[in-house]
Amino acid sequence: MGSTCVVGLQWGDEAKGKIVDLLCDDHDVVVRYQGGANAGHTVVHEGMTYKLSLVPTGILRENVEAVIANGVVIHPPALLKEIASLQAQGVNFEGRLHISDRAHVILPYHLAEERLTEESSSAADHLGTTRRGIGPCYKDKLGRVHGVRIADLYRPADFRERLARIVEYKNRLLNAMLPDFEPFDAAAVAEEYLGYAEQLRPYVCDSTSKLHEAVAAGRKLMFEGAQGSLLDVDHGSYPYVTSSSSSAVGTAPGSGVPARCIDRWIGVVKAYTTRVGGGPFPTEQDNEIGERIRRVGREYGTVTGRPRRCGWFDAVAVRYSSRVSGSTELAVMLLDVLSGIEELQVAVSYDLDGRRLDVLPASLADLERCKPVYETLPGWSEDLTAARTWGDLPRAARDYVDYLGRIVGVPASIVSVGPDRRQTILVPKDR
C-alpha cells in the first residue's frame, strides 16, 4: 500500500479523524492540505479524547510526522493554543510538526471583515461561516495584494512596512462600514505576530520540498481532508460552501504533491446525512427522525457546538462527490446511530418539477426544489456498539452497508459502530 487520501464526501463532520487515526499505523506522514481552524476532528486514542482543529491527527502517533501544508490558512494564536492544549495531554511535537512557510496568515482584520459581512447582510449566518476570518484570508490570498504568508513573518522589516500599508487600507474600509470600529494599530499587530512567529519558528519549513523528499524515500503519506467534498468552493453546493478545495481535488494545489503519488482514496460518509448552517438539504428530516438522529449521534459541531441538521443518506450527492474526489472505497461511519429505526430511507434520485435527476444540479435554485426519491430498506433493532467483525453485524445492517456501496458505485471497506478505535470493522472483500 502506498499513499492515501481520506476525505469526507458529505457536508463535513463525517468522522474523518477516526479513519485517519486508524490508518496512521500504516503511514509515516499525515498532511493537512486545506481549510483553517473551522474544522474539528475528535479522536479517542488509548482512552483519551483529543480535539484537533489545525494540527493533523497523525500527531497522536509518536512515529508519525504531521504537516500543515501550504493550502491551509493559519491563525497563529489559535494554532499555538491548540499545540499547548495537546502538549498538556502529553503529545510530543518535537521534530514531528511541520508548518509550510507558504501557508497564509489570518490577521485580526480578517475577523473584523467577517463581522462586517455578518452585520451588513446576515450572510455569514446564512452561509454557515464559523467566524474565524478564514474566508477573508482566502480572499486576500487570491486577491494577491494583501495576502501575508508565514514566510513573510521572518523578514521583520519588510513585514512591518507591508503590514502598515495593508492596515491603512483595511482601517479605511472597516471604519466606513462598521459604526463602532476601532482602527488597528499596525505596529502593535506587527509586534504581536512577530512574537507568534518566534514561537512557531521550530516548526516552520518548506513543507513542499519535505513532502517530495518523503515520496522519493518511499515513505507513505496520508492526506487528511477537512470539512467535506460538498463544501468544496468549486464543486460543492455553491455559495453554501467553504473558501477552499475541500474535496480530494485540493490535495495537489494544497500540498504541492501531485495526485499520481496517491493510490488509495477513501471517501468517508455517515450512514445518514448532516449539515451545519444554511443551504439546500434535500433529505433533511426536520421532524422526530431528525431529532432522534441528532440526539443519538450527538450531532453538535466539534469547534462551534452548533446543532447539525440531520436527514437520510443522500446517495445522489455522495455519488457526485465520490466521482469528483476519485474515491476507491467508502468508510461508513456512525452506523450504530441508526439502530432501532424500523425502516431506513436512502435518496437514490431527485424529482425536479416532475423530471428525474440522478446527479447533483449546479443551480442552487434547482437544488432547493429537488424532492428526494427514496428507496426504503429494513432497519435493525440490535445495538451495534459491541460488534467487532463483519459477521457480528445483523443481516439488515450488512445489507444496508452493501446497498450504500452499490448505489454510490464504490464498495464499502470500513464500518464504524462507535467512537473508539476498536469499534471499527474492516469489511471483507469476499463477503
C-alpha positions, 0 to 999 in steps of 0.5 A, spaced: 500 500 500 502 506 498 499 513 499 492 515 501 487 520 501 481 520 506 476 525 505 469 526 507 464 526 501 458 529 505 457 536 508 463 535 513 463 532 520 463 525 517 468 522 522 474 523 518 479 523 524 477 516 526 479 513 519 485 517 519 487 515 526 486 508 524 490 508 518 496 512 521 499 505 523 500 504 516 503 511 514 509 515 516 506 522 514 499 525 515 498 532 511 493 537 512 492 540 505 486 545 506 481 549 510 483 553 517 481 552 524 473 551 522 474 544 522 474 539 528 476 532 528 475 528 535 479 522 536 479 517 542 486 514 542 488 509 548 482 512 552 483 519 551 479 524 547 483 529 543 480 535 539 484 537 533 482 543 529 489 545 525 494 540 527 493 533 523 491 527 527 497 523 525 500 527 531 497 522 536 502 517 533 509 518 536 512 515 529 508 519 525 510 526 522 504 531 521 504 537 516 500 543 515 501 544 508 501 550 504 493 550 502 491 551 509 490 558 512 493 559 519 491 563 525 497 563 529 494 564 536 489 559 535 494 554 532 499 555 538 493 554 543 491 548 540 499 545 540 499 547 548 492 544 549 495 537 546 502 538 549 498 538 556 495 531 554 502 529 553 503 529 545 510 530 543 511 535 537 518 535 537 521 534 530 514 531 528 510 538 526 511 541 520 508 548 518 509 550 510 512 557 510 507 558 504 501 557 508 497 564 509 496 568 515 489 570 518 490 577 521 485 580 526 482 584 520 480 578 517 475 577 523 473 584 523 471 583 515 467 577 517 463 581 522 462 586 517 459 581 512 455 578 518 452 585 520 451 588 513 447 582 510 446 576 515 450 572 510 455 569 514 449 566 518 446 564 512 452 561 509 454 557 515 461 561 516 464 559 523 467 566 524 474 565 524 476 570 518 478 564 514 474 566 508 477 573 508 484 570 508 482 566 502 480 572 499 486 576 500 490 570 498 487 570 491 486 577 491 494 577 491 495 584 494 494 583 501 495 576 502 501 575 508 504 568 508 508 565 514 514 566 510 513 573 510 513 573 518 521 572 518 523 578 514 521 583 520 522 589 516 519 588 510 513 585 514 512 591 518 512 596 512 507 591 508 503 590 514 502 598 515 500 599 508 495 593 508 492 596 515 491 603 512 487 600 507 483 595 511 482 601 517 479 605 511 474 600 509 472 597 516 471 604 519 466 606 513 462 600 514 462 598 521 459 604 526 463 602 532 470 600 529 476 601 532 482 602 527 488 597 528 494 599 530 499 596 525 505 596 529 502 593 535 499 587 530 506 587 527 509 586 534 504 581 536 505 576 530 512 577 530 512 574 537 507 568 534 512 567 529 518 566 534 514 561 537 512 557 531 519 558 528 521 550 530 516 548 526 516 552 520 519 549 513 518 548 506 513 543 507 513 542 499 520 540 498 519 535 505 513 532 502 517 530 495 523 528 499 518 523 503 515 520 496 522 519 493 524 515 500 518 511 499 515 513 505 507 513 505 503 519 506 496 520 508 492 526 506 487 528 511 481 532 508 477 537 512 470 539 512 467 535 506 467 534 498 460 538 498 463 544 501 468 544 496 468 552 493 468 549 486 464 543 486 460 543 492 453 546 493 455 553 491 455 559 495 453 554 501 460 552 501 467 553 504 473 558 501 477 552 499 478 545 495 475 541 500 474 535 496 480 530 494 481 535 488 485 540 493 490 535 495 495 537 489 494 545 489 494 544 497 500 540 498 504 541 492 504 533 491 501 531 485 495 526 485 499 520 481 503 519 488 496 517 491 493 510 490 488 509 495 482 514 496 477 513 501 471 517 501 468 517 508 460 518 509 455 517 515 450 512 514 445 518 514 446 525 512 448 532 516 449 539 515 451 545 519 448 552 517 444 554 511 443 551 504 439 546 500 438 539 504 434 535 500 433 529 505 433 533 511 428 530 516 426 536 520 421 532 524 422 526 530 427 522 525 431 528 525 431 529 532 432 522 534 438 522 529 441 528 532 440 526 539 443 519 538 449 521 534 450 527 538 450 531 532 453 538 535 459 541 531 466 539 534 469 547 534 462 551 534 457 546 538 452 548 533 446 543 532 447 539 525 441 538 521 440 531 520 436 527 514 437 520 510 443 518 506 443 522 500 446 517 495 445 522 489 450 527 492 455 522 495 455 519 488 457 526 485 462 527 490 465 520 490 466 521 482 469 528 483 474 526 489 476 519 485 474 515 491 476 507 491 472 505 497 467 508 502 468 508 510 461 508 513 461 511 519 456 512 525 452 506 523 450 504 530 446 511 530 441 508 526 439 502 530 432 501 532 429 505 526 424 500 523 425 502 516 431 506 513 430 511 507 436 512 502 435 518 496 437 514 490 434 520 485 431 527 485 424 529 482 425 536 479 418 539 477 416 532 475 423 530 471 428 525 474 435 527 476 440 522 478 446 527 479 447 533 483 444 540 479 449 546 479 443 551 480 442 552 487 435 554 485 434 547 482 437 544 488 432 547 493 426 544 489 429 537 488 424 532 492 428 526 494 426 519 491 427 514 496 428 507 496 426 504 503 430 498 506 429 494 513 432 497 519 435 493 525 433 493 532 440 490 535 445 495 538 451 495 534 456 498 539 459 491 541 460 488 534 467 487 532 467 483 525 463 483 519 459 477 521 457 480 528 453 485 524 445 483 523 443 481 516 439 488 515 445 492 517 450 488 512 445 489 507 444 496 508 452 497 508 452 493 501 446 497 498 450 504 500 456 501 496 452 499 490 448 505 489 454 510 490 458 505 485 464 504 490 464 498 495 464 499 502 471 497 506 470 500 513 464 500 518 464 504 524 459 502 530 462 507 535 467 512 537 473 508 539 478 505 535 476 498 536 469 499 534 471 499 527 470 493 522 474 492 516 469 489 511 471 483 507 472 483 500 469 476 499 463 477 503 
